[in-house]
Amino acid sequence: MTGQGSGGNVIAAICSFFIPGLGQLVQGRLLAAAWFFISVSACYALAATVILIFMWVPGALLHLWSIISAARFKPEEEG
């Protein structure tokens, strides 16, 4: 992948749209992928309960952040 706006980043953003963190996984960013997947899943799971229904808001914001992070990723230049 050559950087922001590349086809790889578009594919990664689309992947993150469906499953949070999948785009980061496609880009090889394992820690970020795990963090996004676990945090968004936890928020959505808590929102599924009647008591903590407001948790969908931070879950949706984290999900959006996951998509934007995948789309704007710039790999470090080597050499």
Biotite code that builds the C-alpha atoms (Angstrom):
import biotite.structure as struc

atoms = struc.array([
    struc.Atom([0.000, 0.000, 0.000], chain_id="A", res_id=1, res_name="MET", atom_name="CA", element="C"),
    struc.Atom([1.371, 3.382, -0.914], chain_id="A", res_id=2, res_name="THR", atom_name="CA", element="C"),
    struc.Atom([-0.445, 5.538, 1.603], chain_id="A", res_id=3, res_name="GLY", atom_name="CA", element="C"),
    struc.Atom([-3.512, 7.653, 2.170], chain_id="A", res_id=4, res_name="GLN", atom_name="CA", element="C"),
    struc.Atom([-5.992, 7.513, -0.687], chain_id="A", res_id=5, res_name="GLY", atom_name="CA", element="C"),
    struc.Atom([-4.497, 4.336, -2.125], chain_id="A", res_id=6, res_name="SER", atom_name="CA", element="C"),
    struc.Atom([-6.677, 1.451, -3.168], chain_id="A", res_id=7, res_name="GLY", atom_name="CA", element="C"),
    struc.Atom([-5.411, -0.554, -0.213], chain_id="A", res_id=8, res_name="GLY", atom_name="CA", element="C"),
    struc.Atom([-6.613, 2.052, 2.251], chain_id="A", res_id=9, res_name="ASN", atom_name="CA", element="C"),
    struc.Atom([-10.021, 2.193, 0.583], chain_id="A", res_id=10, res_name="VAL", atom_name="CA", element="C"),
    struc.Atom([-10.340, -1.578, 0.893], chain_id="A", res_id=11, res_name="ILE", atom_name="CA", element="C"),
    struc.Atom([-9.185, -1.390, 4.529], chain_id="A", res_id=12, res_name="ALA", atom_name="CA", element="C"),
    struc.Atom([-11.790, 1.305, 5.280], chain_id="A", res_id=13, res_name="ALA", atom_name="CA", element="C"),
    struc.Atom([-14.523, -0.819, 3.698], chain_id="A", res_id=14, res_name="ILE", atom_name="CA", element="C"),
    struc.Atom([-13.380, -3.814, 5.767], chain_id="A", res_id=15, res_name="CYS", atom_name="CA", element="C"),
    struc.Atom([-13.546, -1.703, 8.943], chain_id="A", res_id=16, res_name="SER", atom_name="CA", element="C"),
    struc.Atom([-17.054, -0.585, 7.992], chain_id="A", res_id=17, res_name="PHE", atom_name="CA", element="C"),
    struc.Atom([-18.281, -4.165, 8.250], chain_id="A", res_id=18, res_name="PHE", atom_name="CA", element="C"),
    struc.Atom([-16.095, -5.377, 11.134], chain_id="A", res_id=19, res_name="ILE", atom_name="CA", element="C"),
    struc.Atom([-14.308, -2.816, 13.320], chain_id="A", res_id=20, res_name="PRO", atom_name="CA", element="C"),
    struc.Atom([-10.570, -3.444, 13.292], chain_id="A", res_id=21, res_name="GLY", atom_name="CA", element="C"),
    struc.Atom([-10.572, -5.627, 10.181], chain_id="A", res_id=22, res_name="LEU", atom_name="CA", element="C"),
    struc.Atom([-9.103, -2.804, 8.110], chain_id="A", res_id=23, res_name="GLY", atom_name="CA", element="C"),
    struc.Atom([-6.240, -2.407, 10.551], chain_id="A", res_id=24, res_name="GLN", atom_name="CA", element="C"),
    struc.Atom([-5.703, -6.173, 10.396], chain_id="A", res_id=25, res_name="LEU", atom_name="CA", element="C"),
    struc.Atom([-5.533, -6.009, 6.598], chain_id="A", res_id=26, res_name="VAL", atom_name="CA", element="C"),
    struc.Atom([-2.890, -3.272, 6.950], chain_id="A", res_id=27, res_name="GLN", atom_name="CA", element="C"),
    struc.Atom([-0.865, -5.420, 9.354], chain_id="A", res_id=28, res_name="GLY", atom_name="CA", element="C"),
    struc.Atom([-1.560, -3.317, 12.466], chain_id="A", res_id=29, res_name="ARG", atom_name="CA", element="C"),
    struc.Atom([-2.406, -6.120, 14.874], chain_id="A", res_id=30, res_name="LEU", atom_name="CA", element="C"),
    struc.Atom([-2.560, -4.129, 18.130], chain_id="A", res_id=31, res_name="LEU", atom_name="CA", element="C"),
    struc.Atom([-4.817, -1.443, 16.651], chain_id="A", res_id=32, res_name="ALA", atom_name="CA", element="C"),
    struc.Atom([-7.026, -4.135, 15.106], chain_id="A", res_id=33, res_name="ALA", atom_name="CA", element="C"),
    struc.Atom([-7.455, -5.921, 18.427], chain_id="A", res_id=34, res_name="ALA", atom_name="CA", element="C"),
    struc.Atom([-8.122, -2.680, 20.294], chain_id="A", res_id=35, res_name="TRP", atom_name="CA", element="C"),
    struc.Atom([-10.798, -1.472, 17.863], chain_id="A", res_id=36, res_name="PHE", atom_name="CA", element="C"),
    struc.Atom([-12.504, -4.861, 17.665], chain_id="A", res_id=37, res_name="PHE", atom_name="CA", element="C"),
    struc.Atom([-12.602, -5.424, 21.418], chain_id="A", res_id=38, res_name="ILE", atom_name="CA", element="C"),
    struc.Atom([-13.641, -1.880, 22.373], chain_id="A", res_id=39, res_name="SER", atom_name="CA", element="C"),
    struc.Atom([-16.370, -1.536, 19.749], chain_id="A", res_id=40, res_name="VAL", atom_name="CA", element="C"),
    struc.Atom([-17.680, -5.040, 20.416], chain_id="A", res_id=41, res_name="SER", atom_name="CA", element="C"),
    struc.Atom([-17.800, -4.346, 24.157], chain_id="A", res_id=42, res_name="ALA", atom_name="CA", element="C"),
    struc.Atom([-19.719, -1.104, 23.638], chain_id="A", res_id=43, res_name="CYS", atom_name="CA", element="C"),
    struc.Atom([-22.209, -2.732, 21.270], chain_id="A", res_id=44, res_name="TYR", atom_name="CA", element="C"),
    struc.Atom([-22.636, -5.696, 23.638], chain_id="A", res_id=45, res_name="ALA", atom_name="CA", element="C"),
    struc.Atom([-23.338, -3.354, 26.550], chain_id="A", res_id=46, res_name="LEU", atom_name="CA", element="C"),
    struc.Atom([-25.769, -1.404, 24.372], chain_id="A", res_id=47, res_name="ALA", atom_name="CA", element="C"),
    struc.Atom([-27.671, -4.639, 23.742], chain_id="A", res_id=48, res_name="ALA", atom_name="CA", element="C"),
    struc.Atom([-28.562, -4.702, 27.431], chain_id="A", res_id=49, res_name="THR", atom_name="CA", element="C"),
    struc.Atom([-31.564, -2.683, 28.467], chain_id="A", res_id=50, res_name="VAL", atom_name="CA", element="C"),
    struc.Atom([-29.724, -1.004, 31.341], chain_id="A", res_id=51, res_name="ILE", atom_name="CA", element="C"),
    struc.Atom([-26.758, 0.340, 29.332], chain_id="A", res_id=52, res_name="LEU", atom_name="CA", element="C"),
    struc.Atom([-28.536, 1.162, 26.057], chain_id="A", res_id=53, res_name="ILE", atom_name="CA", element="C"),
    struc.Atom([-26.697, 4.517, 25.806], chain_id="A", res_id=54, res_name="PHE", atom_name="CA", element="C"),
    struc.Atom([-23.418, 2.663, 25.118], chain_id="A", res_id=55, res_name="MET", atom_name="CA", element="C"),
    struc.Atom([-24.207, 2.575, 21.390], chain_id="A", res_id=56, res_name="TRP", atom_name="CA", element="C"),
    struc.Atom([-23.007, 6.193, 21.157], chain_id="A", res_id=57, res_name="VAL", atom_name="CA", element="C"),
    struc.Atom([-19.364, 5.539, 22.147], chain_id="A", res_id=58, res_name="PRO", atom_name="CA", element="C"),
    struc.Atom([-19.518, 2.287, 20.189], chain_id="A", res_id=59, res_name="GLY", atom_name="CA", element="C"),
    struc.Atom([-20.595, 4.115, 17.045], chain_id="A", res_id=60, res_name="ALA", atom_name="CA", element="C"),
    struc.Atom([-17.936, 6.791, 17.547], chain_id="A", res_id=61, res_name="LEU", atom_name="CA", element="C"),
    struc.Atom([-15.219, 4.166, 18.004], chain_id="A", res_id=62, res_name="LEU", atom_name="CA", element="C"),
    struc.Atom([-16.496, 2.317, 14.946], chain_id="A", res_id=63, res_name="HIS", atom_name="CA", element="C"),
    struc.Atom([-16.289, 5.524, 12.909], chain_id="A", res_id=64, res_name="LEU", atom_name="CA", element="C"),
    struc.Atom([-12.785, 6.155, 14.266], chain_id="A", res_id=65, res_name="TRP", atom_name="CA", element="C"),
    struc.Atom([-11.814, 2.649, 13.132], chain_id="A", res_id=66, res_name="SER", atom_name="CA", element="C"),
    struc.Atom([-12.979, 3.393, 9.586], chain_id="A", res_id=67, res_name="ILE", atom_name="CA", element="C"),
    struc.Atom([-11.226, 6.771, 9.439], chain_id="A", res_id=68, res_name="ILE", atom_name="CA", element="C"),
    struc.Atom([-8.040, 5.321, 10.927], chain_id="A", res_id=69, res_name="SER", atom_name="CA", element="C"),
    struc.Atom([-7.923, 2.642, 8.237], chain_id="A", res_id=70, res_name="ALA", atom_name="CA", element="C"),
    struc.Atom([-8.581, 5.166, 5.467], chain_id="A", res_id=71, res_name="ALA", atom_name="CA", element="C"),
    struc.Atom([-5.960, 7.684, 6.606], chain_id="A", res_id=72, res_name="ARG", atom_name="CA", element="C"),
    struc.Atom([-3.139, 5.256, 7.504], chain_id="A", res_id=73, res_name="PHE", atom_name="CA", element="C"),
    struc.Atom([0.280, 6.188, 6.145], chain_id="A", res_id=74, res_name="LYS", atom_name="CA", element="C"),
    struc.Atom([2.940, 3.496, 6.483], chain_id="A", res_id=75, res_name="PRO", atom_name="CA", element="C"),
    struc.Atom([6.351, 4.633, 7.650], chain_id="A", res_id=76, res_name="GLU", atom_name="CA", element="C"),
    struc.Atom([8.799, 5.188, 4.829], chain_id="A", res_id=77, res_name="GLU", atom_name="CA", element="C"),
    struc.Atom([11.647, 2.682, 4.718], chain_id="A", res_id=78, res_name="GLU", atom_name="CA", element="C"),
    struc.Atom([15.168, 3.766, 3.784], chain_id="A", res_id=79, res_name="GLY", atom_name="CA", element="C"),
])
